[in-house]
Amino acid sequence: MFSFISMNWKGKPLENYESILKLISETKTKGGLKIESRLDTKKYEKGKKITKEDFANLSLEFKNKFPLWNYTIKPFE
């Protein structure tokens, strides 16, 4: 998805959040992929660490190719 977004905004000025979100939302592929975007204004705590126990309890589904980079975090059931 990121390569398509980059191709879409190639050579265009990224002047503000509004222009960036508009360019992302206008991204489409020949295969029918459409991308939606919105600005997240939530304030996040910096430096927060996850415990080994919390990490072990995540429901991770690793893919075959590059599993440490390519995985899905599944919701808890």
Secondary structure, DSSP 4 states (H G I P E B T S, - for coil): -HHHHHHHTTTS---SHHHHHHHHHT-B-TT--B-----------TT----HHHHHTSEEEE-SSSTTTSEEEEPP-
